[in-house]
């Protein structure tokens, strides 16, 4: 799980995003535009499918996107 969340963070950052925090098996990242977020999501899905196509245990990947007003407090987002 740790390796997966680290990889997700790396892909988000490579797509112009900023990782705010990891939450167990989740990653909260901010992107400058919706296009950056969608591009990261597509890349994650494609690479995850390839990375785990031959794995003995499959781990699903769920991605949620949201837009709107953001409030940052002490490095966290709401």
C-alpha positions, -999 to +999 in steps of 0.1 A: +000+000+000+028+024+008+045+018-025+012+024-043+005+057-025+041+069-032+037+060-069+003+078-070+019+109-055+048+108-080+024+106-109+003+135-095+034+157-091+047+148-125+013+160-139+017+194-122-001+185-090+009+189-054+003+162-028-014+176+002-015+144+023-018+107+022-046+091+041-039+054+047-044+041+012-055+074-003-038+105-017-051+140-017-036+161-044-043+196-058-039+205-095-036+239-111-064+231-136-090+204-142-071+193-173-040+185-151-062+165-128-078+145-156-045+139-173-031+125-140-062+103-135-059+088-170-022+082-166-028+065-132-054+042-146-034+032-176-002+026-157-020+008-128-036-016-153-002-024-168+016-026-135-009-051-120-019-071-150+004-099-140+003-095-102-009-124-081-031-100-060-050-073-077-056-040-059-082-017-074-078+020-080-105+045-074-102+081-084-124+110-075-122+145-088-138+176-074-136+213-083-147+244-065-137+268-038-108+256-017-098+266+018-063+259+030-057+259+067-023+249+082-013+230+051-046+210+049-074+215+024-112+218+028 
